[in-house]
């Protein structure tokens, strides 16, 4: 009898424990339901409170104090005007002759003018910097280039100079122009590049100095570079211009960014610049607040295929600098056909 009584008692205890666990679980669910109910009530209250929110009238008219002031920089480089590119030499990706060069320069002026005029609706363009960064001609620095150039170096220099003058003419009709120049590595009279005397042997440098010396317009100023680097002070915003051939790039997976950053960091140790602009590499790219690499007028050619360069359509660049904030606000490639 005692054993039976113990079994009954154990059964009662087990049932009581089961019921206790069920009660705890139900109480937990009940508390969770109450919590969700309170959250829903808060959400409804919030929506109810927002029901009377009305839009506040904001005046969209231009402030009376006028537009912020800015500088437009039209970057010109790597025209290689006299070099002929036959389509069969570059996978039919490009054709280039003097006639096509002339047409692309006209497109450049038209599209740059439209972009700058559009920008003038947003900001006051104080000046236009025409940054002439070299390699406007190909020259005869290698034997094979003699075979693909349609003009001799001096004739090509005159031809390019006439078109450069036309670009400057068009830009000074929009705003006062500062022409800042650098010579490239192609327009030289020596077989191998020079260092300290590079500009003394440059057809392009001679062209710049001649054009600057003949300048009579009050709306056009010249800043002809004397060394490799040409620092342009735009009301405290420093632009460092150069052709780009001092940057050593061997086609690494990191692209042009790594060698360009290394060069800029070294130059900044002595004189800091807010922006570097350069050409030479024939591919447009830019790293915000660091550099703008210009494209080229000539476009893709056999040499680009041989060095496994990235294909890009012909282009030049337009940069807008906001002087109120001391920042580059736009960098635009100007694509050409």
C-alpha positions in Angstrom: 0.0 0.0 0.0 2.8 2.4 0.8 4.4 1.8 -2.6 1.1 2.6 -4.4 0.7 5.8 -2.3 4.3 6.9 -3.3 3.5 6.3 -7.0 0.3 8.4 -6.8 2.2 11.1 -5.0 5.0 11.1 -7.7 2.4 11.2 -10.4 0.7 14.2 -8.8 4.1 16.0 -8.5 4.9 15.3 -12.1 1.6 16.7 -13.2 2.0 19.7 -11.0 5.4 20.4 -12.6 4.0 20.0 -16.1 1.2 22.4 -15.4 3.7 24.8 -13.8 5.8 24.8 -16.9 2.8 25.3 -19.2 1.7 28.2 -17.0 5.1 29.8 -17.3 5.2 29.4 -21.1 1.7 30.9 -21.3 2.7 33.8 -19.1 5.7 34.5 -21.3 3.6 34.5 -24.4 1.1 36.8 -22.7 3.8 39.2 -21.7 5.1 39.2 -25.3 1.7 39.9 -26.7 1.2 42.8 -24.3 4.6 44.2 -25.4 3.6 43.9 -29.1 0.3 45.5 -28.3 2.0 48.5 -26.7 4.4 48.9 -29.6 1.5 48.9 -32.0 -0.3 51.5 -29.9 2.8 53.7 -30.0 3.1 53.3 -33.8 -0.6 54.3 -34.2 -0.1 57.3 -32.0 3.0 58.4 -34.0 1.0 58.1 -37.3 -1.8 60.0 -35.8 0.5 62.8 -34.6 1.9 63.1 -38.2 -1.5 63.4 -39.7 -1.5 67.2 -39.4 2.0 67.8 -40.8 1.8 70.3 -43.6 4.6 71.0 -46.2 6.6 74.2 -45.3 7.0 76.6 -48.2 10.6 76.9 -49.3 11.7 79.7 -51.5 13.5 78.2 -54.6 14.5 81.6 -56.1 18.1 82.4 -56.5 19.5 84.3 -53.4 20.0 88.0 -54.0 23.7 87.8 -53.0 24.4 86.1 -56.4 26.0 82.9 -57.6 29.1 81.3 -56.0 32.2 82.0 -58.0 34.1 79.3 -59.9 36.9 78.6 -62.4 36.5 76.3 -65.3 39.6 74.4 -66.5 39.7 73.1 -70.0 42.4 70.5 -70.2 44.0 70.0 -73.6 46.7 67.4 -74.3 47.9 64.6 -76.5 46.4 65.8 -79.7 49.2 64.2 -81.9 47.6 66.1 -84.8 49.8 64.9 -87.6 50.0 61.2 -86.7 47.9 59.0 -89.0 46.0 56.1 -87.5 44.8 53.5 -90.0 41.9 51.3 -88.7 43.5 48.0 -89.7 46.4 48.7 -87.4 44.3 48.9 -84.2 41.4 46.4 -84.6 39.3 49.0 -86.5 38.8 50.9 -83.2 39.9 54.2 -84.6 40.8 56.3 -87.6 42.8 59.5 -87.4 44.0 62.0 -90.0 44.5 65.8 -90.1 41.0 66.2 -91.3 39.6 64.1 -88.4 41.8 66.0 -86.0 40.4 69.3 -87.3 36.8 68.0 -86.9 37.4 66.7 -83.3 38.9 70.1 -82.3 35.8 71.8 -83.6 33.6 69.3 -81.6 35.7 70.0 -78.5 35.1 73.8 -78.8 31.4 73.3 -79.3 30.9 70.9 -76.5 33.1 72.7 -74.0 31.3 75.9 -74.8 27.9 74.3 -74.2 29.1 72.7 -70.9 30.6 76.0 -69.6 27.5 78.0 -70.6 25.3 75.5 -68.8 27.6 75.8 -65.7 27.1 79.6 -65.8 23.5 79.1 -64.9 24.6 77.5 -61.6 27.7 79.5 -60.7 29.6 82.6 -61.7 32.5 81.5 -64.0 35.3 84.0 -63.0 37.8 82.7 -65.5 38.6 79.8 -67.9 42.0 78.2 -67.6 43.0 76.7 -70.9 45.6 74.1 -69.7 47.8 73.2 -72.7 49.7 70.2 -71.4 51.7 69.1 -74.4 52.0 66.4 -77.0 50.0 68.4 -79.5 52.3 66.9 -82.1 53.9 63.4 -82.4 57.2 64.5 -83.9 60.0 62.4 -85.3 61.4 61.1 -82.0 61.4 57.5 -83.3 62.1 56.1 -86.7 58.6 54.5 -87.1 56.9 57.8 -86.3 58.5 59.3 -89.4 56.5 56.8 -91.4 53.1 57.6 -89.8 53.2 61.4 -89.6 51.5 63.5 -92.2 53.5 66.7 -91.5 57.1 67.4 -90.4 57.5 68.6 -86.8 57.7 72.3 -87.5 54.7 72.2 -89.9 52.7 70.1 -87.4 53.6 72.6 -84.6 52.2 75.5 -86.7 49.1 73.5 -87.6 48.4 72.6 -84.0 49.2 76.2 -82.9 46.5 77.6 -85.2 43.9 75.3 -83.7 45.1 76.0 -80.1 44.7 79.7 -80.9 41.2 79.0 -82.1 40.3 77.3 -78.9 41.6 80.2 -76.9 39.6 82.6 -79.1 36.4 80.7 -78.4 36.9 80.5 -74.7 37.7 84.2 -74.2 34.3 85.0 -75.7 32.8 83.3 -72.6 35.1 84.5 -69.8 38.6 85.9 -69.3 41.2 83.2 -70.1 44.4 82.1 -68.5 46.5 79.9 -70.7 48.8 77.7 -68.6 51.2 75.5 -70.5 53.5 72.5 -70.2 55.5 70.9 -72.9 55.2 67.2 -73.7 57.7 64.5 -74.4 56.9 64.1 -78.1 57.4 67.6 -79.4 61.2 67.6 -78.9 64.1 68.2 -81.3 66.3 65.6 -79.6 66.2 61.8 -79.9 66.2 61.3 -76.2 64.5 63.3 -73.5 66.4 66.0 -71.6 65.9 66.9 -67.9 66.9 70.5 -67.1 67.0 71.6 -70.7 63.8 69.8 -71.9 62.0 73.0 -72.7 65.0 74.4 -74.6 64.5 71.6 -77.1 60.7 71.6 -77.3 58.8 72.8 -80.4 55.8 73.2 -78.2 57.6 75.5 -75.7 58.7 77.6 -78.7 55.1 77.8 -79.9 53.8 78.8 -76.4 56.4 81.5 -76.0 55.7 82.9 -79.5 52.0 82.9 -79.0 52.3 84.5 -75.5 54.7 87.2 -76.9 52.2 88.1 -79.6 49.2 88.2 -77.3 47.4 91.6 -77.4 44.0 90.8 -76.0 43.3 92.1 -72.5 41.1 89.1 -71.7 43.9 86.5 -72.3 46.9 86.0 -70.0 49.6 83.4 -70.4 51.5 81.4 -67.8 54.1 79.5 -69.7 55.7 76.7 -67.7 59.5 77.0 -67.3 60.2 73.6 -65.8 58.4 70.3 -65.7 55.8 71.5 -63.2 53.7 74.6 -63.6 51.9 75.6 -60.4 48.7 77.7 -61.1 47.4 79.8 -58.2 43.6 80.3 -58.6 42.8 82.6 -55.7 44.6 80.3 -53.2 43.5 77.0 -54.9 46.8 75.5 -56.3 46.6 73.4 -59.4 49.8 71.6 -60.4 50.0 71.1 -64.1 52.4 68.8 -65.9 52.5 66.6 -69.0 52.5 63.4 -67.0 55.6 61.7 -68.4 57.5 61.9 -65.1 54.9 59.5 -63.6 56.3 56.0 -64.0 53.6 53.4 -64.7 54.2 49.9 -66.0 50.6 48.7 -66.4 50.1 47.3 -62.9 46.8 46.0 -61.6 46.3 49.0 -59.4 46.2 51.3 -62.5 47.6 54.8 -62.7 46.3 55.7 -59.3 49.2 54.2 -57.3 52.2 55.7 -59.2 50.4 59.1 -59.5 49.7 59.2 -55.8 53.4 58.4 -55.1 54.6 61.2 -57.3 52.1 63.7 -55.9 53.0 62.8 -52.3 56.7 63.4 -53.1 56.0 66.8 -54.8 53.7 67.8 -52.0 56.5 67.5 -49.5 58.1 70.7 -50.8 55.0 72.5 -52.3 51.5 71.3 -51.7 48.9 71.5 -54.5 45.2 71.0 -54.2 44.9 69.2 -57.5 47.2 67.7 -60.1 46.3 67.7 -63.8 48.3 65.8 -66.4 48.0 63.9 -69.7 50.4 61.6 -71.4 48.7 58.3 -70.6 45.8 58.9 -73.2 43.2 57.6 -70.7 40.7 59.8 -68.8 40.5 59.1 -65.0 40.3 61.1 -61.9 40.7 60.6 -58.1 38.6 63.1 -56.2 40.6 66.0 -54.7 43.8 64.4 -55.9 44.3 64.4 -59.7 42.7 64.5 -63.1 44.3 62.4 -65.9 43.3 63.8 -69.3 42.3 61.7 -72.3 43.6 62.2 -75.8 42.4 63.6 -79.1 44.1 61.0 -81.3 42.3 58.1 -79.7 43.4 54.4 -79.8 46.2 53.4 -82.0 48.7 50.5 -82.7 51.0 51.6 -79.9 48.1 51.5 -77.4 47.3 47.9 -78.5 51.0 46.9 -78.2 51.3 48.1 -74.6 47.9 46.6 -73.7 46.4 50.0 -72.9 42.7 50.4 -71.9 40.5 51.4 -74.8 38.8 54.7 -74.4 37.1 57.0 -77.0 38.9 60.2 -77.8 38.3 62.8 -75.1 39.5 66.0 -73.3 38.5 67.2 -69.9 36.6 70.0 -68.2 37.0 70.8 -64.5 35.0 73.1 -62.3 36.5 74.6 -59.1 34.2 76.2 -56.5 36.0 79.1 -54.9 33.5 79.4 -52.1 34.4 76.0 -50.8 37.9 75.5 -52.3 36.8 72.2 -53.9 36.5 70.5 -57.3 32.8 70.1 -57.9 32.8 68.6 -61.3 35.2 66.7 -63.6 33.7 65.9 -67.0 35.2 64.0 -69.9 34.4 65.6 -73.3 34.0 62.7 -75.6 34.8 63.3 -79.3 34.0 61.4 -82.5 
